Amino acid sequence: MSLISKMCLKHCKTIYITKNIPEAINKRLSEISFDKGSFDKAAPLYQHAMNESGYNYLTAQRSTQQQKEEPAQKHHMVPSPN
């Protein structure tokens, strides 16, 4: 693999990861918040941090139903050599 190909691959992975950070923060904040009040109390801190980091994303509490509708991640097991 050429140097340019490696650099492009690294750059593409970085863009994918950084693009998903705000949604991941919002999802986690929704999951750990006991109720809407606790979410509303904590959200401004996270919103400020995302704004300061250059993200244009508005935090909003996700309902329990929205969280349950997401497909579960599949984990692939790699057999160990005997």
PANU-36993 format. One line per 8 residues: number of its first residue (from 1); their letters; for each residue x, y, z of N, C-alpha, C. Coordinates in steps of 0.05 Angstrom, whole numbers, plus 5000, padded with zeros to 4 digits. Last residue first. Layout:
% PANU-36993
NUM> a> X Y Z X Y Z X Y Z; ...
***
This chain:
% PANU-36993
82> npspvmhh> 4881 4516 5385 4887 4495 5406 4914 4482 5401; 4866 4584 5377 4880 4560 5367 4886 4541 5390; 4800 4608 5388 4828 4607 5396 4841 4582 5385; 4757 4642 5343 4764 4617 5357 4794 4617 5364; 4728 4702 5355 4750 4690 5340 4758 4665 5355; 4663 4726 5349 4682 4712 5365 4703 4699 5347; 4636 4788 5338 4645 4764 5326 4667 4751 5343; 4578 4819 5356 4606 4814 5364 4614 4788 5352
74> kqapeekq> 4535 4868 5332 4543 4840 5331 4572 4837 5339; 4494 4912 5367 4519 4908 5353 4525 4878 5354; 4424 4917 5355 4446 4910 5373 4471 4905 5356; 4391 4973 5326 4400 4945 5325 4424 4940 5343; 4345 5012 5363 4371 5010 5350 4380 4981 5349; 4301 5012 5395 4297 5006 5367 4323 5003 5352; 4316 5028 5445 4310 5000 5442 4308 4992 5413; 4320 5083 5439 4344 5068 5445 4340 5039 5441
66> qqtsrqat> 4267 5098 5429 4288 5103 5408 4312 5086 5413; 4245 5085 5479 4236 5071 5455 4257 5074 5432; 4267 5123 5512 4274 5095 5516 4267 5079 5492; 4287 5181 5474 4268 5166 5490 4278 5137 5493; 4340 5225 5484 4328 5204 5468 4309 5188 5485; 4346 5294 5492 4343 5268 5505 4329 5249 5486; 4393 5329 5454 4365 5324 5460 4362 5296 5471; 4441 5376 5432 4435 5353 5449 4405 5352 5454
58> lynygsen> 4458 5395 5369 4441 5402 5391 4434 5377 5407; 4518 5412 5337 4500 5391 5344 4484 5399 5369; 4569 5427 5309 4544 5440 5307 4522 5419 5312; 4633 5430 5340 4611 5413 5330 4585 5430 5330; 4675 5457 5362 4669 5462 5334 4646 5445 5323; 4684 5455 5415 4701 5438 5398 4694 5440 5369; 4645 5488 5435 4673 5497 5437 4691 5480 5420; 4601 5453 5428 4603 5478 5414 4631 5489 5413
50> mahqylpa> 4615 5413 5465 4613 5406 5436 4615 5432 5419; 4613 5442 5513 4638 5429 5505 4638 5422 5475; 4559 5457 5513 4580 5477 5513 4606 5465 5503; 4535 5407 5518 4529 5423 5495 4551 5444 5491; 4553 5390 5568 4561 5375 5544 4557 5392 5519; 4526 5429 5599 4555 5426 5601 4566 5412 5576; 4472 5422 5586 4486 5446 5578 4516 5444 5580; 4458 5368 5607 4462 5373 5578 4477 5399 5572
42> akdfsgkd> 4446 5365 5662 4473 5358 5652 4479 5367 5623; 4393 5381 5666 4413 5393 5683 4441 5388 5673; 4366 5348 5630 4366 5377 5625 4387 5392 5642; 4374 5299 5656 4385 5304 5629 4388 5334 5624; 4344 5307 5702 4373 5302 5704 4387 5306 5678; 4293 5314 5677 4305 5335 5694 4335 5331 5697; 4283 5265 5653 4286 5288 5636 4300 5311 5652; 4322 5216 5690 4297 5227 5680 4304 5252 5663
34> fsieslrk> 4374 5195 5693 4352 5182 5707 4325 5190 5696; 4421 5185 5643 4403 5204 5656 4379 5190 5668; 4448 5149 5613 4455 5151 5641 4437 5170 5657; 4426 5154 5561 4426 5128 5575 4431 5131 5605; 4437 5207 5547 4409 5198 5550 4407 5172 5565; 4492 5205 5545 4480 5222 5564 4450 5215 5569; 4498 5169 5502 4508 5162 5528 4495 5179 5550; 4476 5201 5460 4465 5174 5466 4473 5166 5495
26> niaepink> 4511 5245 5460 4482 5248 5465 4469 5222 5473; 4559 5220 5446 4556 5234 5471 4527 5237 5479; 4545 5201 5395 4553 5182 5416 4551 5195 5444; 4537 5248 5368 4514 5230 5371 4521 5209 5393; 4590 5271 5370 4567 5284 5383 4543 5265 5387; 4622 5229 5342 4626 5236 5370 4601 5250 5382; 4619 5220 5288 4600 5205 5305 4603 5213 5335; 4660 5248 5265 4633 5254 5256 4612 5242 5276
18> tiyitkch> 4705 5223 5284 4698 5249 5294 4670 5258 5287; 4703 5174 5253 4702 5174 5283 4693 5201 5293; 4706 5193 5200 4684 5176 5209 4681 5177 5239; 4755 5220 5201 4731 5235 5195 4707 5219 5205; 4790 5177 5211 4788 5199 5230 4762 5215 5226; 4784 5146 5166 4776 5135 5192 4772 5157 5212; 4805 5182 5128 4777 5173 5126 4767 5162 5152; 4859 5185 5145 4842 5209 5145 4813 5202 5144
10> klcmksil> 4876 5133 5136 4877 5144 5163 4858 5168 5165; 4869 5131 5081 4855 5112 5098 4854 5122 5126; 4906 5170 5065 4877 5173 5058 4861 5155 5076; 4954 5147 5081 4946 5173 5092 4916 5177 5088; 4955 5101 5050 4955 5098 5079 4945 5124 5092; 4958 5124 4999 4935 5107 5006 4933 5104 5036; 5008 5149 5003 4984 5165 4998 4959 5149 5006; 5042 5104 5008 5040 5124 5029 5015 5141 5027
2> sm> 5011 5043 4983 5028 5067 4981 5023 5086 5004; 5017 4977 5000 5000 5000 5000 5018 5025 5000
***
